[in-house]
Amino acid sequence: MMTVEAFTDEERLVLEFFEHWEERDIEAIVGYFAADGSYIDMPLPPRRGTDAIRAYLTEIFGAFTVKIETLAMASRGETVFTERIDYLIRDGHPTVDLPVTGVMEIRDGKIAAWRDYLDLKTVEAGLAVSYDASADETDTVSVRNV
């Protein structure tokens, strides 16, 4: 976690949220989202609503663990920008150090929208998985071994 003294309420919320990822605590993570919130790992389709986000996280955590290191953070109002290294950990594979830039929109103390920008090929090659995603935003993404 970052060791900067002054954080906004929104920045503190984002940092607390990231702490739950290594624990794979899906319900805690989903609890940070607004009921109509959205989450998208670019270039995958967005997941809208807590049920779709929960299903997506279940797929992710079924395949690997995520440890998040926040390198830099900036915010303006209720929008928080992060530069991170997400460490993707899968048994029997080297850890993948994935550079990520994320943008979160906070509304009433909840994540209304989260967009992460990353190189999906780095994930797939490093963890020996592939993502199958339909254009239908209600479907979850399937993580498959290759």
Rosetta constraint file for C-alpha pairs under 8 A:
AtomPair CA 1 CA 15 HARMONIC 7.07 0.50
AtomPair CA 1 CA 19 HARMONIC 7.95 0.50
AtomPair CA 1 CA 69 HARMONIC 6.11 0.50
AtomPair CA 1 CA 70 HARMONIC 6.12 0.50
AtomPair CA 2 CA 69 HARMONIC 7.79 0.50
AtomPair CA 2 CA 70 HARMONIC 6.06 0.50
AtomPair CA 2 CA 71 HARMONIC 6.99 0.50
AtomPair CA 2 CA 72 HARMONIC 7.88 0.50
AtomPair CA 7 CA 11 HARMONIC 5.68 0.50
AtomPair CA 7 CA 12 HARMONIC 6.06 0.50
AtomPair CA 8 CA 12 HARMONIC 6.25 0.50
AtomPair CA 9 CA 13 HARMONIC 6.22 0.50
AtomPair CA 10 CA 14 HARMONIC 6.35 0.50
AtomPair CA 10 CA 75 HARMONIC 7.99 0.50
AtomPair CA 10 CA 78 HARMONIC 6.37 0.50
AtomPair CA 10 CA 79 HARMONIC 7.74 0.50
AtomPair CA 10 CA 80 HARMONIC 6.95 0.50
AtomPair CA 10 CA 106 HARMONIC 6.69 0.50
AtomPair CA 10 CA 109 HARMONIC 7.33 0.50
AtomPair CA 11 CA 15 HARMONIC 6.28 0.50
AtomPair CA 11 CA 73 HARMONIC 7.71 0.50
AtomPair CA 11 CA 74 HARMONIC 7.99 0.50
AtomPair CA 11 CA 75 HARMONIC 7.22 0.50
AtomPair CA 11 CA 80 HARMONIC 6.46 0.50
AtomPair CA 12 CA 16 HARMONIC 6.11 0.50
AtomPair CA 13 CA 17 HARMONIC 6.05 0.50
AtomPair CA 13 CA 109 HARMONIC 7.68 0.50
AtomPair CA 14 CA 18 HARMONIC 6.30 0.50
AtomPair CA 14 CA 80 HARMONIC 7.83 0.50
AtomPair CA 15 CA 19 HARMONIC 6.57 0.50
AtomPair CA 16 CA 20 HARMONIC 7.27 0.50
AtomPair CA 17 CA 21 HARMONIC 7.59 0.50
AtomPair CA 17 CA 29 HARMONIC 6.42 0.50
AtomPair CA 17 CA 32 HARMONIC 6.86 0.50
AtomPair CA 18 CA 68 HARMONIC 6.38 0.50
AtomPair CA 19 CA 23 HARMONIC 7.68 0.50
AtomPair CA 19 CA 68 HARMONIC 7.55 0.50
AtomPair CA 20 CA 24 HARMONIC 6.41 0.50
AtomPair CA 20 CA 25 HARMONIC 5.75 0.50
AtomPair CA 20 CA 28 HARMONIC 6.82 0.50
AtomPair CA 20 CA 29 HARMONIC 6.32 0.50
AtomPair CA 21 CA 25 HARMONIC 6.53 0.50
AtomPair CA 21 CA 29 HARMONIC 7.32 0.50
AtomPair CA 21 CA 65 HARMONIC 7.66 0.50
AtomPair CA 21 CA 66 HARMONIC 5.85 0.50
AtomPair CA 21 CA 67 HARMONIC 6.29 0.50
AtomPair CA 21 CA 68 HARMONIC 7.28 0.50
AtomPair CA 22 CA 65 HARMONIC 6.21 0.50
AtomPair CA 22 CA 66 HARMONIC 5.28 0.50
AtomPair CA 22 CA 67 HARMONIC 4.84 0.50
AtomPair CA 22 CA 68 HARMONIC 7.48 0.50
AtomPair CA 24 CA 61 HARMONIC 6.43 0.50
AtomPair CA 24 CA 65 HARMONIC 6.95 0.50
AtomPair CA 24 CA 66 HARMONIC 7.82 0.50
AtomPair CA 25 CA 29 HARMONIC 6.23 0.50
AtomPair CA 26 CA 30 HARMONIC 6.02 0.50
AtomPair CA 26 CA 54 HARMONIC 6.69 0.50
AtomPair CA 26 CA 57 HARMONIC 6.64 0.50
AtomPair CA 26 CA 58 HARMONIC 7.27 0.50
AtomPair CA 27 CA 31 HARMONIC 5.97 0.50
AtomPair CA 27 CA 54 HARMONIC 7.68 0.50
AtomPair CA 28 CA 32 HARMONIC 6.91 0.50
AtomPair CA 29 CA 33 HARMONIC 7.52 0.50
AtomPair CA 30 CA 50 HARMONIC 6.19 0.50
AtomPair CA 30 CA 53 HARMONIC 6.98 0.50
AtomPair CA 30 CA 54 HARMONIC 6.32 0.50
AtomPair CA 32 CA 110 HARMONIC 5.37 0.50
AtomPair CA 32 CA 111 HARMONIC 5.97 0.50
AtomPair CA 33 CA 37 HARMONIC 5.57 0.50
AtomPair CA 33 CA 38 HARMONIC 7.89 0.50
AtomPair CA 33 CA 50 HARMONIC 6.87 0.50
AtomPair CA 33 CA 110 HARMONIC 5.14 0.50
AtomPair CA 33 CA 111 HARMONIC 4.46 0.50
AtomPair CA 33 CA 112 HARMONIC 6.23 0.50
AtomPair CA 34 CA 49 HARMONIC 7.65 0.50
AtomPair CA 34 CA 50 HARMONIC 7.51 0.50
AtomPair CA 34 CA 107 HARMONIC 7.71 0.50
AtomPair CA 34 CA 110 HARMONIC 5.17 0.50
AtomPair CA 34 CA 111 HARMONIC 5.63 0.50
AtomPair CA 34 CA 112 HARMONIC 5.36 0.50
AtomPair CA 35 CA 49 HARMONIC 5.55 0.50
AtomPair CA 35 CA 50 HARMONIC 5.67 0.50
AtomPair CA 36 CA 48 HARMONIC 6.34 0.50
AtomPair CA 36 CA 49 HARMONIC 4.44 0.50
AtomPair CA 36 CA 50 HARMONIC 6.88 0.50
AtomPair CA 36 CA 112 HARMONIC 6.97 0.50
AtomPair CA 37 CA 48 HARMONIC 5.84 0.50
AtomPair CA 37 CA 49 HARMONIC 5.16 0.50
AtomPair CA 37 CA 50 HARMONIC 6.80 0.50
AtomPair CA 37 CA 111 HARMONIC 6.31 0.50
AtomPair CA 37 CA 112 HARMONIC 4.27 0.50
AtomPair CA 37 CA 113 HARMONIC 5.44 0.50
AtomPair CA 38 CA 46 HARMONIC 6.40 0.50
AtomPair CA 38 CA 47 HARMONIC 5.44 0.50
AtomPair CA 38 CA 48 HARMONIC 4.31 0.50
AtomPair CA 38 CA 49 HARMONIC 6.03 0.50
AtomPair CA 38 CA 50 HARMONIC 7.98 0.50
AtomPair CA 38 CA 53 HARMONIC 7.44 0.50
AtomPair CA 38 CA 112 HARMONIC 6.28 0.50
AtomPair CA 38 CA 113 HARMONIC 4.71 0.50
AtomPair CA 38 CA 114 HARMONIC 6.15 0.50
AtomPair CA 39 CA 46 HARMONIC 5.59 0.50
AtomPair CA 39 CA 47 HARMONIC 5.25 0.50
AtomPair CA 39 CA 48 HARMONIC 6.63 0.50
AtomPair CA 39 CA 53 HARMONIC 6.75 0.50
AtomPair CA 39 CA 113 HARMONIC 5.99 0.50
AtomPair CA 39 CA 114 HARMONIC 4.75 0.50
AtomPair CA 39 CA 115 HARMONIC 6.02 0.50
AtomPair CA 40 CA 44 HARMONIC 6.47 0.50
AtomPair CA 40 CA 45 HARMONIC 6.25 0.50
AtomPair CA 40 CA 46 HARMONIC 4.30 0.50
AtomPair CA 40 CA 47 HARMONIC 6.18 0.50
AtomPair CA 40 CA 114 HARMONIC 6.29 0.50
AtomPair CA 40 CA 115 HARMONIC 4.98 0.50
AtomPair CA 40 CA 116 HARMONIC 6.21 0.50
AtomPair CA 41 CA 45 HARMONIC 7.47 0.50
AtomPair CA 41 CA 46 HARMONIC 7.29 0.50
AtomPair CA 41 CA 115 HARMONIC 6.16 0.50
AtomPair CA 41 CA 116 HARMONIC 4.85 0.50
AtomPair CA 41 CA 117 HARMONIC 6.25 0.50
AtomPair CA 41 CA 118 HARMONIC 7.05 0.50
AtomPair CA 42 CA 115 HARMONIC 7.03 0.50
AtomPair CA 42 CA 116 HARMONIC 5.94 0.50
AtomPair CA 42 CA 117 HARMONIC 5.10 0.50
AtomPair CA 42 CA 118 HARMONIC 6.27 0.50
AtomPair CA 42 CA 120 HARMONIC 7.85 0.50
AtomPair CA 43 CA 117 HARMONIC 7.59 0.50
AtomPair CA 43 CA 118 HARMONIC 7.79 0.50
AtomPair CA 43 CA 120 HARMONIC 7.25 0.50
AtomPair CA 44 CA 133 HARMONIC 6.91 0.50
AtomPair CA 45 CA 133 HARMONIC 7.26 0.50
AtomPair CA 45 CA 134 HARMONIC 7.66 0.50
AtomPair CA 45 CA 135 HARMONIC 6.37 0.50
AtomPair CA 45 CA 136 HARMONIC 7.75 0.50
AtomPair CA 45 CA 137 HARMONIC 6.11 0.50
AtomPair CA 46 CA 137 HARMONIC 5.95 0.50
AtomPair CA 47 CA 52 HARMONIC 5.41 0.50
AtomPair CA 47 CA 53 HARMONIC 5.59 0.50
AtomPair CA 47 CA 56 HARMONIC 7.54 0.50
AtomPair CA 47 CA 137 HARMONIC 5.77 0.50
AtomPair CA 47 CA 138 HARMONIC 6.71 0.50
AtomPair CA 47 CA 140 HARMONIC 7.55 0.50
AtomPair CA 48 CA 52 HARMONIC 5.91 0.50
AtomPair CA 48 CA 53 HARMONIC 6.68 0.50
AtomPair CA 48 CA 137 HARMONIC 7.00 0.50
AtomPair CA 48 CA 138 HARMONIC 7.21 0.50
AtomPair CA 49 CA 53 HARMONIC 6.30 0.50
AtomPair CA 50 CA 54 HARMONIC 5.89 0.50
AtomPair CA 51 CA 55 HARMONIC 6.24 0.50
AtomPair CA 52 CA 56 HARMONIC 6.21 0.50
AtomPair CA 52 CA 138 HARMONIC 6.35 0.50
AtomPair CA 52 CA 139 HARMONIC 7.31 0.50
AtomPair CA 52 CA 140 HARMONIC 6.58 0.50
AtomPair CA 53 CA 57 HARMONIC 6.16 0.50
AtomPair CA 54 CA 58 HARMONIC 6.12 0.50
AtomPair CA 55 CA 59 HARMONIC 6.47 0.50
AtomPair CA 55 CA 140 HARMONIC 6.10 0.50
AtomPair CA 56 CA 60 HARMONIC 6.35 0.50
AtomPair CA 56 CA 140 HARMONIC 5.39 0.50
AtomPair CA 56 CA 141 HARMONIC 6.15 0.50
AtomPair CA 57 CA 61 HARMONIC 5.97 0.50
AtomPair CA 58 CA 62 HARMONIC 5.93 0.50
AtomPair CA 59 CA 63 HARMONIC 6.59 0.50
AtomPair CA 59 CA 140 HARMONIC 7.96 0.50
AtomPair CA 59 CA 141 HARMONIC 7.15 0.50
AtomPair CA 59 CA 142 HARMONIC 6.38 0.50
AtomPair CA 59 CA 143 HARMONIC 6.24 0.50
AtomPair CA 60 CA 64 HARMONIC 6.23 0.50
AtomPair CA 60 CA 65 HARMONIC 7.81 0.50
AtomPair CA 60 CA 143 HARMONIC 6.92 0.50
AtomPair CA 61 CA 65 HARMONIC 5.82 0.50
AtomPair CA 61 CA 66 HARMONIC 7.97 0.50
AtomPair CA 63 CA 90 HARMONIC 6.93 0.50
AtomPair CA 63 CA 143 HARMONIC 6.86 0.50
AtomPair CA 64 CA 88 HARMONIC 6.42 0.50
AtomPair CA 64 CA 89 HARMONIC 5.44 0.50
AtomPair CA 64 CA 90 HARMONIC 4.70 0.50
AtomPair CA 64 CA 91 HARMONIC 7.72 0.50
AtomPair CA 65 CA 88 HARMONIC 5.76 0.50
AtomPair CA 65 CA 89 HARMONIC 4.98 0.50
AtomPair CA 65 CA 90 HARMONIC 6.48 0.50
AtomPair CA 66 CA 86 HARMONIC 6.35 0.50
AtomPair CA 66 CA 87 HARMONIC 5.57 0.50
AtomPair CA 66 CA 88 HARMONIC 4.82 0.50
AtomPair CA 66 CA 89 HARMONIC 6.27 0.50
AtomPair CA 67 CA 86 HARMONIC 5.75 0.50
AtomPair CA 67 CA 87 HARMONIC 4.99 0.50
AtomPair CA 67 CA 88 HARMONIC 6.68 0.50
AtomPair CA 67 CA 89 HARMONIC 7.92 0.50
AtomPair CA 68 CA 84 HARMONIC 6.85 0.50
AtomPair CA 68 CA 85 HARMONIC 6.11 0.50
AtomPair CA 68 CA 86 HARMONIC 4.57 0.50
AtomPair CA 68 CA 87 HARMONIC 6.20 0.50
AtomPair CA 69 CA 84 HARMONIC 5.53 0.50
AtomPair CA 69 CA 85 HARMONIC 5.24 0.50
AtomPair CA 69 CA 86 HARMONIC 6.24 0.50
AtomPair CA 69 CA 87 HARMONIC 7.81 0.50
AtomPair CA 70 CA 82 HARMONIC 6.76 0.50
AtomPair CA 70 CA 83 HARMONIC 6.13 0.50
AtomPair CA 70 CA 84 HARMONIC 4.47 0.50
AtomPair CA 70 CA 85 HARMONIC 6.62 0.50
AtomPair CA 71 CA 82 HARMONIC 7.45 0.50
AtomPair CA 71 CA 83 HARMONIC 5.48 0.50
AtomPair CA 71 CA 84 HARMONIC 5.19 0.50
AtomPair CA 71 CA 85 HARMONIC 7.27 0.50
AtomPair CA 72 CA 82 HARMONIC 5.72 0.50
AtomPair CA 72 CA 83 HARMONIC 5.06 0.50
AtomPair CA 72 CA 84 HARMONIC 7.03 0.50
AtomPair CA 73 CA 80 HARMONIC 7.12 0.50
AtomPair CA 73 CA 81 HARMONIC 5.57 0.50
AtomPair CA 73 CA 82 HARMONIC 4.53 0.50
AtomPair CA 73 CA 83 HARMONIC 6.41 0.50
AtomPair CA 74 CA 80 HARMONIC 5.90 0.50
AtomPair CA 74 CA 81 HARMONIC 5.20 0.50
AtomPair CA 74 CA 82 HARMONIC 6.67 0.50
AtomPair CA 75 CA 79 HARMONIC 5.52 0.50
AtomPair CA 75 CA 80 HARMONIC 4.29 0.50
AtomPair CA 75 CA 81 HARMONIC 5.90 0.50
AtomPair CA 76 CA 80 HARMONIC 6.67 0.50
AtomPair CA 78 CA 105 HARMONIC 5.81 0.50
AtomPair CA 78 CA 106 HARMONIC 5.06 0.50
AtomPair CA 78 CA 107 HARMONIC 6.87 0.50
AtomPair CA 79 CA 103 HARMONIC 6.94 0.50
AtomPair CA 79 CA 104 HARMONIC 5.63 0.50
AtomPair CA 79 CA 105 HARMONIC 4.58 0.50
AtomPair CA 79 CA 106 HARMONIC 6.22 0.50
AtomPair CA 80 CA 103 HARMONIC 5.70 0.50
AtomPair CA 80 CA 104 HARMONIC 5.17 0.50
AtomPair CA 80 CA 105 HARMONIC 6.53 0.50
AtomPair CA 80 CA 106 HARMONIC 7.81 0.50
AtomPair CA 81 CA 101 HARMONIC 7.36 0.50
AtomPair CA 81 CA 102 HARMONIC 5.69 0.50
AtomPair CA 81 CA 103 HARMONIC 4.60 0.50
AtomPair CA 81 CA 104 HARMONIC 6.55 0.50
AtomPair CA 82 CA 101 HARMONIC 5.64 0.50
AtomPair CA 82 CA 102 HARMONIC 5.09 0.50
AtomPair CA 82 CA 103 HARMONIC 6.48 0.50
AtomPair CA 83 CA 99 HARMONIC 7.66 0.50
AtomPair CA 83 CA 100 HARMONIC 6.02 0.50
AtomPair CA 83 CA 101 HARMONIC 4.63 0.50
AtomPair CA 83 CA 102 HARMONIC 6.55 0.50
AtomPair CA 84 CA 99 HARMONIC 5.94 0.50
AtomPair CA 84 CA 100 HARMONIC 5.15 0.50
AtomPair CA 84 CA 101 HARMONIC 6.19 0.50
AtomPair CA 84 CA 102 HARMONIC 7.87 0.50
AtomPair CA 85 CA 97 HARMONIC 6.14 0.50
AtomPair CA 85 CA 98 HARMONIC 5.39 0.50
AtomPair CA 85 CA 99 HARMONIC 4.67 0.50
AtomPair CA 85 CA 100 HARMONIC 5.97 0.50
AtomPair CA 86 CA 96 HARMONIC 7.96 0.50
AtomPair CA 86 CA 97 HARMONIC 6.04 0.50
AtomPair CA 86 CA 98 HARMONIC 5.07 0.50
AtomPair CA 86 CA 99 HARMONIC 6.44 0.50
AtomPair CA 86 CA 100 HARMONIC 6.81 0.50
AtomPair CA 87 CA 95 HARMONIC 6.34 0.50
AtomPair CA 87 CA 96 HARMONIC 5.61 0.50
AtomPair CA 87 CA 97 HARMONIC 4.83 0.50
AtomPair CA 87 CA 98 HARMONIC 6.13 0.50
AtomPair CA 88 CA 95 HARMONIC 5.61 0.50
AtomPair CA 88 CA 96 HARMONIC 5.01 0.50
AtomPair CA 88 CA 97 HARMONIC 6.62 0.50
AtomPair CA 88 CA 98 HARMONIC 7.27 0.50
AtomPair CA 88 CA 123 HARMONIC 7.90 0.50
AtomPair CA 88 CA 127 HARMONIC 7.86 0.50
AtomPair CA 89 CA 93 HARMONIC 7.43 0.50
AtomPair CA 89 CA 94 HARMONIC 7.25 0.50
AtomPair CA 89 CA 95 HARMONIC 4.88 0.50
AtomPair CA 89 CA 96 HARMONIC 6.68 0.50
AtomPair CA 89 CA 127 HARMONIC 7.98 0.50
AtomPair CA 90 CA 94 HARMONIC 7.38 0.50
AtomPair CA 90 CA 95 HARMONIC 6.91 0.50
AtomPair CA 90 CA 127 HARMONIC 6.66 0.50
AtomPair CA 93 CA 126 HARMONIC 7.64 0.50
AtomPair CA 93 CA 127 HARMONIC 6.35 0.50
AtomPair CA 94 CA 126 HARMONIC 7.32 0.50
AtomPair CA 94 CA 127 HARMONIC 7.68 0.50
AtomPair CA 95 CA 126 HARMONIC 7.64 0.50
AtomPair CA 95 CA 127 HARMONIC 7.95 0.50
AtomPair CA 96 CA 122 HARMONIC 7.80 0.50
AtomPair CA 96 CA 123 HARMONIC 7.02 0.50
AtomPair CA 96 CA 126 HARMONIC 5.72 0.50
AtomPair CA 96 CA 127 HARMONIC 7.13 0.50
AtomPair CA 98 CA 118 HARMONIC 7.43 0.50
AtomPair CA 98 CA 119 HARMONIC 7.81 0.50
AtomPair CA 98 CA 122 HARMONIC 7.11 0.50
AtomPair CA 98 CA 123 HARMONIC 7.24 0.50
AtomPair CA 99 CA 118 HARMONIC 6.60 0.50
AtomPair CA 99 CA 119 HARMONIC 7.99 0.50
AtomPair CA 100 CA 116 HARMONIC 6.52 0.50
AtomPair CA 100 CA 117 HARMONIC 5.72 0.50
AtomPair CA 100 CA 118 HARMONIC 5.08 0.50
AtomPair CA 101 CA 116 HARMONIC 5.77 0.50
AtomPair CA 101 CA 117 HARMONIC 5.24 0.50
AtomPair CA 101 CA 118 HARMONIC 6.92 0.50
AtomPair CA 102 CA 114 HARMONIC 7.10 0.50
AtomPair CA 102 CA 115 HARMONIC 5.59 0.50
AtomPair CA 102 CA 116 HARMONIC 4.22 0.50
AtomPair CA 102 CA 117 HARMONIC 6.09 0.50
AtomPair CA 103 CA 114 HARMONIC 5.75 0.50
AtomPair CA 103 CA 115 HARMONIC 5.24 0.50
AtomPair CA 103 CA 116 HARMONIC 6.44 0.50
AtomPair CA 104 CA 111 HARMONIC 6.63 0.50
AtomPair CA 104 CA 112 HARMONIC 7.50 0.50
AtomPair CA 104 CA 113 HARMONIC 5.62 0.50
AtomPair CA 104 CA 114 HARMONIC 4.41 0.50
AtomPair CA 104 CA 115 HARMONIC 6.46 0.50
AtomPair CA 105 CA 111 HARMONIC 5.96 0.50
AtomPair CA 105 CA 112 HARMONIC 5.53 0.50
AtomPair CA 105 CA 113 HARMONIC 5.09 0.50
AtomPair CA 105 CA 114 HARMONIC 6.46 0.50
AtomPair CA 106 CA 110 HARMONIC 5.44 0.50
AtomPair CA 106 CA 111 HARMONIC 4.62 0.50
AtomPair CA 106 CA 112 HARMONIC 5.48 0.50
AtomPair CA 106 CA 113 HARMONIC 7.21 0.50
AtomPair CA 107 CA 111 HARMONIC 6.28 0.50
AtomPair CA 107 CA 112 HARMONIC 5.79 0.50
AtomPair CA 119 CA 123 HARMONIC 7.07 0.50
AtomPair CA 120 CA 124 HARMONIC 6.28 0.50
AtomPair CA 121 CA 125 HARMONIC 5.91 0.50
AtomPair CA 122 CA 126 HARMONIC 5.83 0.50
AtomPair CA 123 CA 127 HARMONIC 5.95 0.50
AtomPair CA 123 CA 128 HARMONIC 7.93 0.50
AtomPair CA 123 CA 129 HARMONIC 7.57 0.50
AtomPair CA 124 CA 128 HARMONIC 5.45 0.50
AtomPair CA 124 CA 129 HARMONIC 4.79 0.50
AtomPair CA 124 CA 130 HARMONIC 5.32 0.50
AtomPair CA 124 CA 131 HARMONIC 7.55 0.50
AtomPair CA 125 CA 129 HARMONIC 6.97 0.50
AtomPair CA 128 CA 145 HARMONIC 6.08 0.50
AtomPair CA 128 CA 146 HARMONIC 5.44 0.50
AtomPair CA 129 CA 143 HARMONIC 6.32 0.50
AtomPair CA 129 CA 144 HARMONIC 5.26 0.50
AtomPair CA 129 CA 145 HARMONIC 4.46 0.50
AtomPair CA 129 CA 146 HARMONIC 5.22 0.50
AtomPair CA 130 CA 143 HARMONIC 5.79 0.50
AtomPair CA 130 CA 144 HARMONIC 5.23 0.50
AtomPair CA 130 CA 145 HARMONIC 6.47 0.50
AtomPair CA 130 CA 146 HARMONIC 6.50 0.50
AtomPair CA 131 CA 141 HARMONIC 6.44 0.50
AtomPair CA 131 CA 142 HARMONIC 5.69 0.50
AtomPair CA 131 CA 143 HARMONIC 4.93 0.50
AtomPair CA 131 CA 144 HARMONIC 6.41 0.50
AtomPair CA 132 CA 141 HARMONIC 5.78 0.50
AtomPair CA 132 CA 142 HARMONIC 5.25 0.50
AtomPair CA 132 CA 143 HARMONIC 6.74 0.50
AtomPair CA 132 CA 144 HARMONIC 7.70 0.50
AtomPair CA 133 CA 139 HARMONIC 7.67 0.50
AtomPair CA 133 CA 140 HARMONIC 7.11 0.50
AtomPair CA 133 CA 141 HARMONIC 4.88 0.50
AtomPair CA 133 CA 142 HARMONIC 6.71 0.50
AtomPair CA 134 CA 139 HARMONIC 6.82 0.50
AtomPair CA 134 CA 141 HARMONIC 7.55 0.50
